[in-house]
Amino acid sequence: MSRTLLAALAPRFATPSGGTPLTPAQIRTDLLSGLTVALALVPEAVAFAFVAGVHPLVGLYAAFLVGLITAVIGGRPGMISGATGALAVVMVALVAQHGVEYLFATVVLMGLLQITAGVLRWGKYIRMVPHPVMLGFVNGLAIVIFLAQLTQFKTAEGNWMPGNQMVVMLGLVALTMGIIYLMPRLTKVIPAPLAGIGIVAALVIGLGIDVPRVGDLASIEGGLPQFHIPMVPLNLETFQIILPYALILAAIGLIESLLTLNLVGEMTGQRGGASQECVAQGVANTVTGFFGGMGGCAMIGQSMINVKSGGRTRIAGIAAALFLLAFIVVASPAIEQIPLAALVGVMFMVVIGTFAWNSLKILRKVPLTDAVVILLVTVVTVLTDLAVAVIVGVIVSALAYAWQNARRIHATTYETPEGAKVYQVQGPLFFGSATGFVEMFDIKNDPGMVVVDFAGSRVADQSALEAIENVAAKYEAAGKRIQLRHLTRDCHALLNKAGHLMVDSDDDPDYAIAANYSVRTGILGGGH
């Protein structure tokens, strides 16, 4: 009976590629991994709630609901979502100015926007993010995670711990890291992070060592999340208040989630799922807004804990969310006794495993532009936020690519027996190379007939059309004729759609012979 049930559930909870069979051993691994993730989620959710200026339970409920829903319907089994610092830093201004009820309304609208992005399949555009940006994103997030843990070494007044307490804290952190490092060499039955947390917690509680514990952050005791309609006026003014925040939160949430999805996919050999993840994040945030949560997105730190602990199926994420709920409802006294040093040690190991150390080695080997993008995205992620860093990285990479292609355009020339001069254009013709294209022609000294051969080029955009017309107008003013030759089908269609060309001869479908076109000037106006 149990085997039949397991076989029936396997397709739903296994990875999309089917590379991870749902066996009893995998279920045990996923459950233990989920427990490890849930323990690490507690201080993170509480800390991010404090950052946003809301009650700790608002962060914990978000971690539970977002984590559960995305685990069930998300695009990448094994990925963990919850309340995150990237979103919390945006929320704090809204909460301070308008109150927590406006935050709940904003989270609902944020979710609806993310659902829309998923339905429109905008998630696929994450593939436009270059690899140097991904490396910068990973390195920046690793540094952010590291810096976030440093607050655990400070007192409530914001000062560093006294010397003796600091030494004990650092010693326990080092012990946790050592256990996590050595445990896989002894056994893989228990995830190494869970073993580290358990051993250090037993040591601290058994010996009565005086170090900060989870309960010192805040009480995590609470009941089940209750359905709650945000208490805000339903009018245009409210919409104008929450829309800008919702747009920013939706963008940051999707960018972080989709980049984490790619990263987890690289580690687990999974592909696709971007648009599905957008919908899952949207549904999760919409529901969370109606249950008193602060919203969330994918968490790279917890996702790394899960993946490296062996979590591969949806069971791991579901277990993490349910364990977290159990902590809140029934097990808060026990969880509040866990030393923060153990959880900091786990997160420090996540930092070491997340940072792309090989990126430091390749900085001198990759093109200068790529090296600059890696460093730029890393720094901007640390100083501002992920969304800004990724956008900056993509823009810089795109501009560098455009500049490099703009420099490629050139032409070789020869004269035909009939006395016509042929320009054989090499390189793409687009906005970046349009000026260079115009400057290639010697209009004053050219003969009465000029042929521009695009066999080695491609007409890409309106700037290219403008450049062609500009050259044609100059030859026309000089009393000379110009023809285009060997346009590819898409270039031909682009020019023809603009009404820019008059076809003199039939276009050979296979381009076995030259097809010549005369240019009609004045279509694009030539103005600015």
Salt bridges, closest charged atoms under 4 A:
GLU101 OE1 - HIS228 NE2 2.88
ASP446 OD1 - LYS421 NZ 2.82
ASP453 OD1 - HIS486 ND1 2.99
GLU469 OE1 - HIS500 ND1 3.47
ASP490 OD2 - ARG458 NH2 2.64
ASP507 OD2 - HIS492 ND1 3.06
